[in-house]
Structure formats: C-alpha cells, structure tokens
C-alpha cells in the first residue's frame, strides 16, 4: 500500500524541481522529504532519485509514479471535500492569489464574507502578477487565482485550468487638468499623438498592454514615467508628467488636477477572470462559488455606476482600433 504522505513528497519534487524547493512548499525540512522518498523507494522496490551533479533528479519510474500521485492526491482532496459537504461543513485550506489592484479593491470584502460564512475555512491570500498566478495555479501551488488581462489582448490559459469571467472593467484615459481634452466626454486615442505616457514596469501585463494598445492606434508610446500602482500613476498625471490609461477598479476617486475620460469608439476594458485547477476542488471547495460571487458583487458595486471625476481630471478613453 502506497503511503499518501510519501506520494505527496515525490509529487512536490516533481513539480518544484528539487528537494529543497519541495520542502519549502510542503513546509518541512529537505531531510524529511528525502526520508519520505527513501521509504517510498523501499515500498515500490524501485529507484526514484539519483545523483545529478550536486543535486538529484527523479528517475523515469519516479516521473511515472508522480503523474499517478497527482491524480491520487486530487481524488483524495475531492473525497474529503465531498464528505465535509455531506456534513454541511466547509473546512480546510484555500490558497488564493490576485493581482495587486484586485487584492486592494476586491479581495478584502470577499475574504471577510468567506470568514463570516465559513469560519473553519482557512484562506491564505497572496499578491501576484497575473502571469505568475496562472503558472502557480497550473503547478498546483495555488487553488484559485484572480487575474487581469485585456479584451484586445487576452492572456492564454493553459490546458488543465478552468476559468470564469468575474467582470469587465472599463479603462479611462487620465489627462492633466488644463489638457485640451480634459473637458471632452470621450477621447479618441488617435488624438493623443505626441503625448508622454505613464506606464507600469516593462514586462508587466499593464505595460505590455499599454504599448500594444497605443501602437494599435498608430501611436508610438513615449514612456515618461513608470509606476506599477495606479494611484501613483494618477499622482504623476496630476503633476503634468504625462497621460495614463487606468481601469476604474484601480482608480478610486480621481485626485485634483487630473481628469479621466472614456476612450472612443469602443471602451477599452480590462477582463477579470478567476482560474482554478481542473483536477478537482481543493479542500473547502464549496466556498469557491461564494467567494467568486462576492468578488463579482463587490466589483459591480464599485463599477456599476459612472465614477465621478474629482478636480476635473477624468475622461473615458476608447480605442479606434
């Protein structure tokens, strides 16, 4: 009979690539992981790890067993969750991650709601960039992730993950007070030729999307400042250092000396999605629906009405592309 804890140790080494990384993920010592695999070798009568330079690598037999272990562990998790559901309890651990704007704007209320409804469910929230969220959900390090991509440049979701749309968040162009287009109802991106821009850091989803969107409107972006937090971008716009495109979820109230306006002719929208591993619900899986529903409800409350610009800094932006 194969021991589940030993299978879990083997699977962790398979996923994370080393004994040390597996130990970190399992919150045990590397020695404990090695001992579990050594015992598994005695149980199976097969060599599962071998020396590879200064480290070790899994044998072909270990790789085969690790693939079976993933399915076995998923079935055990599902069985435990179904049994707890039969008892009317939602318990266990749920590891969740979201991109920074969602962590600040959506997750606090969702987590409070989950804690009130399911006090025995332990939820760990992590702040991650969307690409990292997808990678970690795909590897099984996270149970659930909230990601952001853009309707004109969607993010690829790997096979084996399930996804659900939470909301579409309209993005507005922010221009400084006194800008010729500050009083416009909408702003065509093509009319912003020659402007300097405030962007996220290179390599982030938001930076890459801004460059893609501006080039799609035949504008070559001139990046004057880079800041990853939208409130910081808006402060830089207010100082007259450039324009920015900011989703309403990340906008809060618009500070003085800047204006946010819709883009024309079609709204530029951020696409918020929840992603989860299709292998089966993690412990406490009943909470997923309530959590996602709470996120969607809060987003609706935040985005359901037109946000009122403060101090004349806001116009909605649309792309003609």
C-alpha distance (Angstrom), angle and dihedral (degrees) to the residues before:
residue distance angle dihedral
X1 . . .
X2 3.80 . .
X3 3.78 115.4 .
X4 3.83 114.4 -125.8
X5 3.80 95.1 -143.5
X6 3.79 90.6 53.8
X7 3.79 91.0 48.4
X8 3.79 88.5 49.9
X9 3.82 90.6 53.7
X10 3.80 92.1 49.2
X11 3.79 92.0 47.0
X12 3.81 91.0 50.6
X13 3.81 91.9 53.4
X14 3.80 88.8 48.3
X15 3.83 92.3 51.2
X16 3.81 99.9 39.9
X17 3.78 98.7 36.4
X18 3.80 101.1 -128.4
X19 3.78 142.4 49.4
X20 3.81 91.6 -115.9
X21 3.81 94.4 51.9
X22 3.81 90.7 45.4
X23 3.80 90.1 51.6
X24 3.80 90.9 51.6
X25 3.80 91.1 50.9
X26 3.80 92.9 47.7
X27 3.83 91.8 42.3
X28 3.81 93.1 -125.6
X29 3.81 134.3 108.5
X30 3.82 122.4 -83.3
X31 3.81 87.4 -118.8
X32 3.81 90.2 58.6
X33 3.81 91.2 52.5
X34 3.81 91.7 48.7
X35 3.80 91.3 49.1
X36 3.81 92.0 51.3
X37 3.79 91.5 51.3
X38 3.81 91.9 46.2
X39 3.81 89.1 54.4
X40 3.81 89.6 47.5
X41 3.81 88.9 53.5
X42 3.79 89.6 55.2
X43 3.81 91.1 47.9
X44 3.80 93.9 50.6
X45 3.78 98.5 33.3
X46 3.81 88.8 -133.1
X47 3.79 133.3 114.9
X48 3.81 107.0 -114.1
X49 3.83 104.0 173.0
X50 3.77 132.2 34.3
X51 3.79 135.8 -179.9
X52 3.79 117.1 -86.6
X53 3.81 111.2 179.6
X54 3.80 107.1 -61.9
X55 3.78 92.5 -17.5
X56 3.78 138.7 43.8
X57 3.76 135.5 -106.8
X58 3.78 133.3 -157.1
X59 3.79 118.4 -106.0
X60 3.80 123.2 -127.1
X61 3.80 88.6 -99.9
X62 3.81 89.8 54.1
X63 3.81 91.3 50.1
X64 3.80 90.7 52.6
X65 3.79 92.0 47.6
X66 3.82 91.6 46.6
X67 3.80 90.7 56.1
X68 3.80 89.9 52.9
X69 3.81 89.3 44.9
X70 3.81 91.2 58.3
X71 3.79 91.3 55.8
X72 3.82 92.9 43.0
X73 3.80 93.6 50.2
X74 3.80 91.5 46.7
X75 3.81 90.7 52.5
X76 3.80 91.0 49.5
X77 3.82 91.0 50.4
X78 3.79 91.0 49.2
X79 3.81 92.2 47.5
X80 3.81 91.5 50.5
X81 3.80 91.7 47.9
X82 3.82 92.8 47.6
X83 3.80 90.8 49.0
X84 3.79 91.7 51.0
X85 3.80 89.5 47.1
X86 3.80 89.1 54.7
X87 3.79 88.0 55.2
X88 3.79 89.7 49.3
X89 3.80 93.3 -114.9
X90 3.79 130.4 126.6
X91 3.79 107.0 -158.0
X92 3.76 141.2 146.6
X93 3.80 134.9 60.8
X94 3.79 128.0 -46.4
X95 3.80 117.9 -169.1
X96 3.81 110.4 -158.0
X97 3.79 134.2 175.5
X98 3.79 133.9 -173.8
X99 3.78 137.8 175.8
X100 3.83 115.2 -92.8
X101 3.82 98.7 -98.4
X102 3.81 91.5 51.3
X103 3.82 91.7 46.0
X104 3.79 88.6 57.1
X105 3.80 100.7 34.6
X106 3.81 106.8 32.5
X107 3.77 114.3 14.2
X108 3.85 103.2 63.1
X109 3.79 93.6 64.8
X110 3.81 92.6 40.1
X111 3.80 92.2 53.0
X112 3.79 93.1 46.4
X113 3.82 89.1 51.8
X114 3.81 91.6 49.9
X115 3.81 92.2 48.9
X116 3.79 91.6 50.7
X117 3.79 93.6 48.3
X118 3.82 98.1 37.7
X119 3.81 110.5 25.8
X120 3.83 92.3 171.6
X121 3.80 92.9 56.9
X122 3.82 112.5 96.8
X123 3.81 112.1 -152.7
X124 3.78 123.2 -170.2
X125 3.80 114.7 -162.3
X126 3.81 121.3 -157.1
X127 3.81 129.5 -173.9
X128 3.80 111.7 -132.8
X129 3.79 139.9 157.0
X130 3.85 111.4 -105.9
X131 3.81 96.5 -107.4
X132 3.79 91.4 52.8
X133 3.81 90.6 47.2
X134 3.80 90.8 56.2
X135 3.82 92.9 47.0
X136 3.80 93.3 49.5
X137 3.81 93.9 46.2
X138 3.81 89.2 49.4
X139 3.83 90.3 51.8
X140 3.79 91.6 48.0
X141 3.81 93.9 -114.3
X142 3.81 89.7 119.1
X143 3.78 127.8 40.1
X144 3.77 96.3 -156.8
X145 3.80 136.6 8.5
X146 3.79 136.9 -170.0
X147 3.79 111.9 -147.7
X148 3.78 137.5 178.7
X149 3.76 127.6 -142.9
X150 3.80 133.4 151.3
X151 3.78 132.1 -100.1
X152 3.81 91.1 -129.5
X153 3.82 92.1 46.8
X154 3.82 111.8 27.5
X155 3.80 121.4 -168.2
X156 3.79 118.0 -117.5
X157 3.81 113.0 -114.8
X158 3.83 113.7 -151.5
X159 3.76 123.1 -121.4
X160 3.78 112.7 -91.1
X161 3.81 95.7 43.4
X162 3.77 126.5 102.3
X163 3.80 119.8 -147.1
X164 3.78 139.0 -168.2
X165 3.79 130.0 -170.7
X166 3.80 114.0 -118.1
X167 3.80 100.4 -179.4
X168 3.79 146.8 -37.8
X169 3.80 111.0 -117.8
X170 3.80 117.3 -156.2
X171 3.80 114.3 -133.2
X172 3.80 121.4 -142.3
X173 3.78 131.1 -156.6
X174 3.79 112.2 -120.1
X175 3.80 116.7 -151.2
X176 3.81 130.0 176.4
X177 3.77 121.3 -96.8
X178 3.77 109.4 -90.3
X179 3.81 93.3 31.0
X180 3.84 111.0 141.1
X181 3.83 89.8 -116.6
X182 3.81 97.0 43.0
X183 3.82 91.9 104.5
X184 3.81 96.7 43.3
X185 3.81 118.6 115.5
X186 3.78 90.4 -138.3
X187 3.79 134.6 8.5
X188 3.79 125.2 -140.1
X189 3.78 107.8 -143.4
X190 3.78 88.9 -138.5
X191 3.84 89.4 65.2
X192 3.82 90.5 62.4
X193 3.79 95.2 71.7
X194 3.78 111.5 145.7
X195 3.82 94.9 21.2
X196 3.78 122.8 132.4
X197 3.81 117.0 -125.4
X198 3.78 139.6 -142.7
X199 3.81 110.6 -139.3
X200 3.76 143.3 173.1
X201 3.80 119.6 -103.8
X202 3.83 117.9 -67.5
X203 3.79 111.7 -89.8
X204 3.80 95.0 30.4
X205 3.80 121.3 116.6
X206 3.80 91.8 -116.1
X207 3.82 94.7 50.6
X208 3.79 93.6 47.0
X209 3.80 91.3 46.3
X210 3.83 93.5 49.8
X211 3.81 91.4 51.5
X212 3.82 91.0 46.4
X213 3.83 93.1 47.6
X214 3.80 95.2 47.8
X215 3.79 92.5 46.8
X216 3.81 89.1 48.7
X217 3.82 85.9 58.9
X218 3.84 89.6 49.9
X219 3.81 91.7 -105.6
X220 3.78 120.5 132.3
X221 3.83 104.4 -144.4
X222 3.77 118.5 -123.4
X223 3.81 104.6 -161.7
X224 3.80 110.9 -153.7
X225 3.82 99.6 169.9
X226 3.80 136.1 12.5
X227 3.79 123.7 -151.0
X228 3.80 127.8 152.7
X229 3.82 98.6 -151.5
X230 3.80 115.7 77.2
X231 3.85 94.9 -142.7
X232 3.81 87.1 57.1
X233 3.80 90.9 49.5
X234 3.81 89.9 51.6
X235 3.81 91.2 50.0
X236 3.81 88.8 53.7
X237 3.81 90.4 49.3
X238 3.82 90.0 50.5
X239 3.79 88.8 54.0
X240 3.80 88.7 57.7
X241 3.81 95.2 -111.9
X242 3.80 97.0 128.5
X243 3.79 147.4 -56.8
X244 3.80 128.3 -73.1
X245 3.79 139.6 -167.4
X246 3.81 109.2 -133.3
X247 3.83 129.5 -179.8
X248 3.79 112.2 -127.1
X249 3.78 91.6 -120.3
X250 3.80 88.6 61.8
X251 3.75 95.3 41.9
X252 3.81 105.7 70.8
X253 3.79 106.5 176.2
X254 3.78 116.1 -15.0
X255 3.81 110.3 -113.0
X256 3.81 122.6 -131.3
X257 3.82 120.1 -77.5
X258 3.78 96.1 33.7
X259 3.82 136.5 79.2
X260 3.82 132.2 -155.5
X261 3.80 120.9 -153.4
X262 3.84 136.2 174.3
X263 3.78 119.9 -99.5
X264 3.79 119.4 -120.0
X265 3.01 145.6 -98.5
X266 3.83 96.5 7.1
X267 3.80 124.2 13.4
X268 3.77 116.2 -102.4
X269 3.79 102.1 -130.9
X270 3.76 137.1 -168.5
X271 3.79 113.2 -139.9
X272 3.81 115.9 -141.0
X273 3.80 116.0 -160.7
X274 3.76 137.8 174.1
X275 3.81 116.2 -136.6
X276 3.79 127.6 -167.1
X277 3.79 137.3 172.3
X278 3.80 110.8 -92.1
X279 3.81 92.2 -148.8
X280 3.80 89.6 92.0
X281 3.79 140.5 -64.1
X282 3.79 117.6 -63.2
X283 3.80 120.2 -124.6
X284 3.79 109.3 -61.0
X285 3.80 90.7 24.1
X286 3.81 92.6 158.3
X287 3.77 87.8 74.4
X288 3.81 92.5 64.1
X289 3.77 94.4 80.0
X290 3.76 93.6 46.8
X291 3.77 92.1 46.3
X292 3.78 94.3 50.0
X293 3.77 90.7 44.2
X294 3.77 91.0 52.3
X295 3.81 91.2 49.3
X296 3.80 90.4 50.5
X297 3.80 91.9 46.8
X298 3.78 92.8 51.0
X299 3.77 91.8 46.0
X300 3.78 89.6 52.4
X301 3.77 91.0 52.2
X302 3.80 90.5 49.8
X303 3.80 97.2 42.9
X304 3.79 104.0 25.5
X305 3.79 95.1 94.8
X306 3.76 133.7 40.9
X307 3.78 109.3 -86.9
X308 3.78 112.8 -123.1
X309 3.80 112.4 -122.3
X310 3.77 115.0 -129.9
X311 3.79 122.7 -145.0
X312 3.81 93.2 1.6
X313 3.79 98.6 -73.7
X314 3.78 104.2 124.7
X315 3.79 138.8 90.4
X316 3.82 128.4 154.6
X317 3.78 113.1 -119.5
X318 3.75 129.6 -145.5
X319 3.73 131.3 -175.6
X320 3.79 121.1 -128.6
X321 3.82 89.2 -154.6
